Amino acid sequence: MRNILLFILFLIGLYYVRRALRRPGAPGPQAPRQDDEPAPQRGAPVAEIEQMVACAHCGLHVPESESVRGGGSFYCSEEHRRLGPRS
């Protein structure tokens, strides 16, 4: 009975050690990168998070910088801006 209890405690300890090693900031082996992936650069600019807006005609969500404005609404294309909001 004592051996079973010690074995269970060993497994619990092993679980917590492995979980601690898999934390994102923890040092350790890193996942292999694909050959076509560029290597991360220190000091490289981080992409800004952009607001997504829904097209007033079809409801498609597009980045605000790529949307077309018209009549106080956002549209996914010039054609949908011309057609106007769907009722």
Secondary structure by P-SEA (a helix, b strand, c coil): caaaaaaaaaaaaaaaaaaaaaccccccccccccccccccccccccccbbbbbbcccccccccccccccccccccccaaaaaacccc
